Amino acid sequence: MPLLDHALGRALILAYDPGVAPKSGGLPGLDVVRNTMGSLNLFGIIAVVGALCASAVVWAWGHHSGSHAAEAKGKQGAVVSAGCAVLLGAANGIVSFFSTLGTQVH
């Protein structure tokens, strides 16, 4: 029986809820961090537009010059740029989704 009491006590310790939750406005400078992250996101989107344009030029140049390697790299760059644009645009939604999902774990 003492082994069962020990296991039960250990399970209660492991199941302890520390009561920590995200708090809006909890730290000084939070607005600065939000503005910085928004600016980085904008910079990333602008960089992706440039990468997409460059990839399209390489794709077209490879196609018209008969360079299949350049054409393939241009296509690859266009797909990667499009994927990055999707991730940058959906960053808030992705983080919010998984944060909400994480709060449901008990």
ABEGO torsion letter per residue (X at the ends): XAAAAAAAAAAAAAABBAGBBBBBGABBGAAAAAAAAAAAAAAAAAAAAAAAAAAAAAAAAAAAAGBAAAAAAAAAAAAAAAAAAAAAAAAAAAAAAAAAAAAABX
